[in-house]
Amino acid sequence: MTVRVAVIYYSATGNVHALAESVAEGAKSRDAEVRLRRVPELAPDSAIDANPAWRAHVDSTKHSVPEATLEDLEWATAYAFGTPTRFGNVSSQLKQFVDSTGGLWQAGVFHNKPATSFTSSLNRHGGQESTILSLNNVFYHWGCIIVPLGYADPLLFAAGGNPYGTSWASGSGDRPDQAVLDAANYQGRHLADIARRLEG
């Protein structure tokens, strides 16, 4: 069977989007079919317009990245979810999408599928680990098999050594650096590898 990975994310200013692209590329490099999908934006235009980086990202992705649907979740045999931290928790935009999956959960669509998560925050201690753990709570309820990074490859230490999932502190205003993008790529490869083993 072909491994099918759904990379579902929310990104305001583009950092989580950059991580999601690297996760997707990593999965593709393992010959997985990949759907890169953003969840709908819920914030009002007044809030988005108050932050030029937010407006620029919304405008640059609204036609280039399809919105996530429940069908994407049914299609996939593995999941990678990304979100910025919101007070150490999942963004409301991604949570709204997750909250719409009750029917799929009831039907057992998620059971025994591998899932992994990644995040970005303003500060290094801005809740990255708690955000990933909060997102993983969804996977427990779905009956997924959670796929963490651990410390399986030296490149993960260069990215900050987060064993839970790839994370980026954006306080400097820079986009994720190459070490973090490499870790995200590894995360996609690792997820695809685990999904293939489970199918075998």
C-alpha positions, 0 to 999 in steps of 0.5 A: 500500500502507498503511504498517504500523509496529510500535513494539516496546519495553521500558520499566521505569519508563515513560520509553521507554514515553512515547517509544514512544507519541510515535513511534507518534503520529507514524507515525499522523499520516502515516496509517500503521497502528500497533501499539504493543507491549511485550516481556515482562517478565523480571525477578522480582517481587522486583526490580520491587517494590524500585522503586516506579516500576517496579512502578507502570509494570508494573501500569499497562501490563500490560493496556493495551499488548499484548505483542509477538509475531512476528506483529507483525513479519511484519505490519509494513512498518517498525519502531521499537524502543525500549529503556533502556540497560543498560551501554551496551547493549540491555535483556535483555528486548528482546534476548530478544524479538529473539533469538526472530526467527531463523525470520523472519530466515531467511525474509527477512521483514525484508529492505529494511524501514526500521527506527529506534531510540530509548532512555533512560538515567539519565545524559546520557552513560550509553550512549545512542548505543552502545545505539542502535548496538547495536540497529542491529546487529540491523537490519544482520543483518536486512537492514533500511534504518536510518532515523536522525534526522540533523539534518533538523529544528530541533526535534531540536536542542531535544531534545539533537541526537542524530542516531542516534535520540531519547534521554532522560536521566532522572537528574532523575526527570522524564518525557521533556520536550516537546522530546524527545517532539516529537523522538520524534513526528518520528522516527515521522513520518520512519519512516513517510515513508521507508517510504512512499517505499520502497513507491512 
